[in-house]
Amino acid sequence: MTLGIHAKIDHIDFSSIMERMRKAVREGQDYIKKEIEKSKNLDFYSHEAHFVEEYTLEIMNERIRGGKIFIVSGARPLIPPTKGLDKIAYLTNETVLELKRRPESMIIIGGGYIGAEYGHFFAAIGTKVAIVGRNERLVPNEEPEISDLLRKIMEQQMEIHTGTEVLDVTQSSDSYAVLVKNKKTGEEKQMKAEKIMVAVGRKSNADLLEVQNTGVETTEAGFIKVNDYLQTTKENIWALGDAIGKQMFTHAGDKEVGLAWHNAIQEKRMKMDFRIVPHAIFTYPQIASVGLTEVQARKEYGILVGRAKYSDIVKGEAMMEEESFAKAIVEKDTKKILGFHIIGPEASTLIQEVVNAIANEGNIESITNSMHIFSALSELITVTLSNLE
């Protein structure tokens, strides 16, 4: 069954798409830099720095000291110690943006958010894509049924190998060969592609700053340790963003900036609740989540679970969205929303209503008691919350 519309794409101008993206990034960076340089009482150093002693940084042989310090040093791609990887020109989520020509084929090492999003993009523009992930599930931090549906749909456009380890990477004249091993069966297989992309995670830049020289502790993985108030183990030093490795999303970093500044200058401090940070995965289908998964919630609460398919509402049925769905996790006694998860069209937009309800400490009635436009997709939220059991 189809919508009755037949269309085809004659040409994709890859270089134009990529240059438009790079132009937007450059303009954004230039704007931020100019605004910083215009700011009063603010010195800007565009060089690498590191701590040399308590509260003291060294930059280009100059030392600067601060009574209060905010570490927002970000993260960089994590590169695993895979045999042969250090001998090839692999791509990362950063260097892939510099491509001028569409690769004919690509192997993406890593089945998390980054690998899934780039896999979707390159497959959509005609690249033959294979994703290889160590975890048993694609995007393993999502609800299992969401992960399963995403894989089912994405496999129509690409190869996906989960529970698979990369043993060796070698280069020939015009391609790369990747030797992989299925962790359950032990079966080994060689795969070939024009490009290799590494997307196994992110590594904090705290090591480049040598934060230990100012008394700031890091985790075993190298991320800066902070408490609920974003304060490090050293008094008057706060850390936020990707450097702390908690919720590595731009909107989370934006929220942390305000809280860290508030806690540095106000007597009454505010906590950062990382459990209610929403996120989205911009694949096809799209995914959006906020709060706890069902497994996480059952460990702490008595819960009710609600489910609804897009096809349970008129707009979803008209769109022929037969498999896309939403899932709600609600505390049984208070009817507070503990988690909400969506896979389907406009998921990242639809979930905002739930994010607002959670942030304002409302229960399900703060959503279900309000009118929702018929026959908008937003009806999916109320139907999901009405199906609790």
C-alpha positions in Angstrom: 0.0 0.0 0.0 1.3 3.5 -0.9 0.1 7.1 -0.7 -0.4 7.0 -4.4 2.4 9.4 -5.2 5.2 8.3 -7.4 8.3 10.5 -7.7 12.0 10.1 -8.3 15.2 12.1 -7.5 17.2 12.8 -10.6 20.3 14.3 -9.0 21.8 15.1 -5.6 24.4 17.9 -5.5 26.5 16.6 -2.6 29.2 19.3 -2.9 26.5 22.0 -2.8 24.8 20.5 0.3 28.1 20.2 2.1 29.3 23.7 1.2 26.0 25.2 2.4 26.5 23.5 5.7 30.1 24.6 6.0 29.2 28.2 5.2 26.5 28.2 7.9 29.1 26.9 10.4 31.7 29.4 9.5 29.3 32.3 9.7 28.1 31.1 13.1 31.6 30.8 14.4 32.7 34.2 13.1 29.6 35.9 14.6 30.3 34.4 18.0 34.0 35.3 17.9 33.2 38.9 16.9 30.7 39.3 19.7 33.2 38.0 22.2 35.9 40.3 21.0 33.4 43.3 21.3 32.5 42.4 24.9 33.8 44.7 27.6 35.9 43.3 30.5 36.5 40.1 28.6 39.9 38.9 27.2 39.8 36.3 24.4 42.8 34.0 23.8 42.6 31.8 20.6 45.3 29.4 21.7 45.5 26.1 23.6 45.9 26.5 27.3 46.7 24.2 30.3 46.7 24.4 34.0 50.2 24.8 35.6 49.1 25.2 39.2 46.0 25.9 41.3 43.7 28.4 39.6 46.4 29.2 37.0 46.5 28.7 33.3 49.4 29.1 30.9 48.7 30.3 27.4 51.5 31.1 24.9 54.0 31.6 27.8 51.6 33.9 29.6 50.0 32.9 32.9 46.5 34.0 33.9 44.8 33.3 37.2 41.2 33.3 38.2 39.3 33.4 41.5 36.4 31.6 39.9 36.9 29.3 36.9 34.4 27.7 34.5 35.7 24.8 32.5 33.8 24.3 29.2 36.5 22.6 27.2 34.3 20.2 25.2 35.2 16.8 23.9 36.7 15.2 20.8 36.1 11.9 18.9 37.1 8.8 20.9 39.4 6.6 18.8 39.5 3.0 19.9 42.8 1.1 19.9 41.8 -1.0 16.9 44.6 -2.7 15.0 45.5 -0.7 11.9 43.3 2.2 12.6 46.2 4.5 13.4 47.6 3.8 9.9 44.6 5.0 7.8 42.9 8.3 7.1 39.6 7.5 8.9 36.8 10.0 9.2 35.2 11.3 12.4 31.9 13.2 13.0 34.1 16.3 12.6 36.3 15.6 9.6 33.5 14.0 7.6 32.0 17.5 7.3 35.0 18.4 5.1 34.2 15.9 2.3 33.9 17.5 -1.1 32.7 14.3 -3.0 30.1 11.8 -2.0 31.7 8.4 -1.2 30.4 5.5 -3.1 30.6 3.3 0.0 31.3 3.8 3.8 31.7 1.7 6.8 30.7 3.4 10.1 32.3 1.9 13.2 29.8 2.6 16.0 26.1 2.1 16.4 25.1 4.9 18.7 23.5 8.3 18.0 26.3 9.6 15.8 26.7 6.5 13.7 22.9 6.2 13.2 22.5 9.8 12.1 25.4 9.8 9.7 24.4 6.4 8.4 20.9 7.7 7.6 22.3 10.8 5.9 24.8 9.0 3.6 22.5 6.2 2.7 19.8 8.8 1.8 22.1 10.5 -0.7 23.2 7.2 -2.3 26.2 6.0 -0.5 26.4 2.3 0.2 26.5 2.2 4.0 27.4 -0.4 6.6 27.2 0.2 10.4 29.2 -2.0 12.7 28.4 -1.7 16.4 29.8 -3.6 19.5 26.5 -3.4 21.4 23.7 -5.9 20.8 21.3 -3.2 19.8 21.5 -0.1 17.5 21.2 3.1 19.6 21.4 0.9 22.7 20.4 3.7 25.2 16.9 3.8 23.7 13.9 1.6 24.6 14.5 -1.8 23.1 11.3 -1.7 20.9 12.4 1.7 19.5 15.9 0.4 18.8 14.4 -2.6 17.0 12.0 -0.6 14.9 14.8 1.9 13.9 17.0 -1.0 12.8 14.2 -2.7 10.9 13.6 0.4 8.8 17.2 1.5 8.4 18.2 -2.0 7.2 16.1 -1.3 4.1 18.7 1.2 3.1 22.0 -0.2 4.6 23.8 -3.1 6.3 23.7 -3.1 10.1 25.9 -5.4 12.2 25.4 -5.3 15.9 27.2 -7.3 18.6 30.2 -7.1 16.2 33.7 -6.2 17.0 36.2 -4.7 14.6 39.5 -6.6 14.7 41.6 -5.0 12.0 41.6 -2.3 9.4 43.8 -2.3 6.3 44.1 0.0 3.3 44.5 -0.9 -0.4 45.0 1.4 -3.4 41.3 2.4 -3.6 39.5 1.1 -0.5 39.7 0.0 3.1 39.2 -3.5 4.4 37.7 -4.1 7.8 37.9 -7.5 9.5 34.9 -7.9 11.9 33.9 -10.7 14.4 30.5 -11.6 15.6 30.7 -11.6 19.4 28.1 -14.4 19.8 29.1 -16.8 17.0 32.7 -16.0 16.7 32.3 -15.8 12.9 34.7 -13.5 11.1 34.0 -11.5 8.0 35.9 -9.0 5.9 34.1 -5.9 4.6 35.3 -3.3 2.1 34.5 0.4 1.6 35.8 3.6 0.1 35.7 5.4 3.4 35.8 4.5 7.1 34.2 6.6 9.7 34.8 6.2 13.5 31.8 7.0 15.7 32.3 5.1 18.9 31.9 8.0 21.3 33.5 11.2 22.6 36.5 11.9 24.8 36.7 14.8 27.2 39.3 17.5 26.5 40.1 17.7 30.2 43.4 15.9 29.6 44.5 18.6 27.2 43.8 21.2 29.9 45.8 19.1 32.5 43.1 19.8 35.1 44.8 17.7 37.7 47.3 20.6 38.1 44.5 22.7 39.6 43.1 19.9 41.8 40.2 19.0 39.6 39.4 15.2 39.6 38.3 13.2 36.6 36.4 9.9 36.1 38.1 6.7 34.9 36.9 7.7 31.4 38.6 11.1 31.7 35.4 13.3 32.2 35.5 16.0 34.8 33.7 15.0 38.0 31.0 17.4 39.1 28.2 17.4 41.7 24.5 18.2 41.2 25.5 21.9 41.2 28.1 21.5 38.4 30.9 22.2 40.9 34.1 20.2 40.5 36.1 18.7 43.3 38.0 22.0 43.6 36.3 24.9 45.3 35.3 27.8 43.0 35.8 25.7 39.8 32.8 24.6 37.8 32.6 22.4 34.7 29.9 21.9 32.2 29.1 20.7 28.7 30.7 17.8 26.9 33.8 18.0 29.2 31.7 16.4 32.0 30.2 13.7 29.8 26.7 13.6 31.3 24.2 14.6 28.7 26.3 15.6 25.6 23.7 17.7 23.8 23.8 21.4 22.9 20.6 22.3 24.7 21.9 20.6 27.9 25.0 22.7 27.7 23.0 25.8 27.3 21.0 25.0 30.4 24.2 24.2 32.4 25.7 27.5 31.5 22.9 29.4 33.3 22.9 27.1 36.3 26.7 27.1 36.8 26.8 30.9 36.6 23.9 31.2 39.1 25.6 28.8 41.5 28.8 30.8 41.3 27.3 34.1 42.2 24.2 33.3 44.2 24.0 32.0 47.8 21.0 29.7 47.0 22.2 27.1 44.6 20.2 25.2 41.9 20.6 21.6 40.9 21.0 20.3 37.4 18.6 17.3 36.9 20.3 15.3 34.1 17.5 12.7 34.2 15.0 15.1 32.5 17.3 16.3 29.6 15.5 15.5 26.4 17.2 14.3 23.2 16.4 13.4 19.6 18.0 11.3 17.0 17.6 12.7 13.5 17.3 9.5 11.6 14.4 8.2 9.5 12.3 7.5 11.4 13.1 10.2 13.9 13.4 9.4 17.6 12.9 11.6 20.7 13.1 10.7 24.4 13.0 12.3 27.8 13.3 10.9 31.3 13.6 7.3 32.3 13.3 4.1 30.3 10.8 1.5 31.5 13.7 -0.7 32.9 15.2 2.3 34.8 11.8 3.4 36.2 10.8 -0.1 37.5 13.9 -0.1 39.7 12.7 3.0 41.6 8.9 3.3 41.2 5.6 1.6 40.8 4.7 2.5 37.2 2.1 2.5 34.6 3.0 2.2 30.9 1.0 3.7 28.0 1.5 3.0 24.3 -0.1 4.3 21.1 0.7 4.0 17.5 0.6 6.9 15.1 -2.1 5.0 13.3 -4.3 5.3 16.4 -4.9 8.9 15.5 -6.5 10.3 12.3 -3.4 12.2 11.1 -1.1 9.2 11.7 -3.5 6.9 9.8 -3.7 9.4 6.9 0.1 9.4 6.8 0.0 5.6 6.7 2.4 5.4 9.7 1.6 1.9 10.7 4.6 1.1 12.9 5.6 4.4 14.4 4.6 4.8 18.1 4.9 6.5 21.4 5.5 5.1 24.9 4.9 6.8 28.3 6.2 5.7 31.7 4.1 7.2 34.5 4.4 6.9 38.3 1.4 4.9 39.5 0.4 6.9 42.6 1.1 10.5 41.6 0.6 10.2 37.8 3.9 12.1 37.3 5.5 11.4 33.9 8.8 9.7 34.5 9.7 9.1 30.8 8.3 9.5 27.3 9.7 8.0 24.1 8.6 8.5 20.5 9.7 7.0 17.1 8.1 8.5 14.0 7.6 11.8 12.1 8.2 15.0 14.0 9.2 13.1 17.2 11.5 15.9 18.3 8.7 18.5 18.0 6.0 16.3 19.6 7.9 15.6 22.7 8.3 19.2 23.7 4.9 19.2 25.3 6.0 16.4 27.6 9.3 18.1 28.3 7.4 21.2 29.5 5.1 19.2 31.7 8.0 17.4 33.4 9.9 20.6 33.9 6.9 22.2 35.5 6.4 19.2 37.7 2.9 18.5 36.3 1.2 15.2 36.1 -0.5 13.7 33.1 -3.6 15.9 33.6 -1.4 19.0 32.8 -1.5 17.5 29.2 -4.7 15.5 29.0 -6.9 18.3 30.4 -5.9 20.7 27.6 -7.5 20.6 24.2 -5.4 19.3 21.3 -6.2 20.3 17.8 -7.9 17.7 15.7 -6.5 16.1 13.6 -2.9 17.2 14.5 -0.2 14.8 15.3 -0.1 16.1 18.9 -3.1 13.9 19.6 -0.6 11.1 19.8 0.6 12.4 23.2 -2.9 12.4 24.8 -3.8 9.0 23.4 -0.6 7.5 24.7 -1.3 9.0 28.2 -4.8 7.7 28.0 -3.7 4.1 27.4 -1.9 3.6 30.8 -2.0 0.1 32.3 
